[in-house]
Amino acid sequence: MRFPTPIGDMTCGLFTLIGILTPIEARHQTGVGQMLDIESD
């Protein structure tokens, strides 16, 4: 039986969003930017 919701796709998108928003929020709080390195295999 197939699971109706693509959990893997949703989890990947969620972690990507967290990875992008965390440095943005840190910049708002500290005024210092951060580097975001994204690598895919």
N, C-alpha and C positions, 0 to 999 in steps of 0.2 A: 504494500500500500504506500502510495506517495503522500508525503506530508504537504499540506496545502499552502504553507507559507515558506518562501525561500529564506530560511533562517540565516544561511551563510551569506547571502547577498545583503540582508538587512544588517547583520553584525559588522560586515566589512564597511558598509556605508557609515554606520554609527561610529566606529573607531576612527574612520577618516575625518568625520565631522569633529570629533573630540580633539584629534590631532591638529586640526586647523584652528579651532576656536581657542584652544589653550594658549598658544603664543599671542593671539590677538588680545585676549583678556589680560595676559601678563603685561603687554605693552600699555594697555589702558591704566593699569595699576601702577606700573613703575616708570613708564615713559621710555623704556629701553626696548628696542626690537629684539627679536629672536630669529634664528635661521631655522627654516623648516626643510628637512631633507627627506624627499619621498623617493623611494626606490621600489621598482617592481621587477620581479624575476620572470 
